[in-house]
Amino acid sequence: MIAAFAAILDRRVQAAVLSGFANTFKGSILAADHCLDNYIPDLLKVGELPALLGLIAPKPLFIEAGVRDETFPIETAREAIEKVESIYENLDTPNAFSNNVFDGGHEVNGKQAFQWLSLQLK
């Protein structure tokens, strides 16, 4: 969450990688017990998480999600990825967005993300 909001708000952030977080609020954080630091009260009145993540654009963004993540379920993670990808396409910056859905749980995978980030920051 901190990486997402920093990428949205801080112009110094040139690219972002979000691991095990991109989802919908309704499908993840509000669907089960979570840490209090994962949601700002009434934030859904502003927008769902994919719309907020779209505010990172046109900065490069990489999202990775584990198919066995029980904290941020893959069904709603895929929904969020599709919506964010659509935002990048609508801004004519589809090459600035990438993602990796990997065989794992709620964890950082990095197999594609680290190389992608290295290329973005050259």
NORMOLIN-V831807 format. One record per pair of residues at least 6 apart in sequence whose ideal C-beta (glycine too) atoms are under 7 Angstrom apart, sorted by the first residue. I is the first residue (numbers start at 0). J is the second residue. Records with the same first field share a line. If there is no record, write none. Layout:
I->J + J
This chain:
0->20 + 37
2->15 + 17
3->17 + 20 + 52
5->12
6->12 + 15 + 55 + 58
7->51 + 54 + 55
12->58
13->58 + 120
14->58 + 59 + 116 + 119 + 120
15->55 + 58 + 60
16->61 + 112 + 116
17->62
18->63 + 107 + 108 + 112
19->64 + 65 + 68 + 71 + 105 + 106
20->71
21->52 + 62 + 64 + 76 + 79 + 80 + 83
22->48 + 71 + 75 + 76 + 79
23->47 + 48 + 49 + 75 + 78 + 79
24->38 + 42 + 43 + 47 + 48
26->72 + 75
27->70 + 71 + 72 + 75
28->37 + 38
29->38
48->79
49->79 + 82 + 83
52->83
53->83 + 86
56->86 + 87 + 90 + 92 + 95
57->90 + 92 + 95
58->95
59->95 + 119
60->95 + 96
61->97 + 98 + 112 + 115 + 116
62->80 + 83 + 98
63->98 + 99 + 101 + 108 + 112
64->71 + 73 + 76 + 100
65->101 + 103 + 104 + 105 + 106 + 108
66->73 + 100 + 102
67->103 + 104
68->76 + 104 + 105
69->104 + 105
70->105
71->105
73->100
77->100
80->98
83->96
84->96
87->93 + 95 + 96
97->115
99->108 + 111 + 112
101->108 + 110
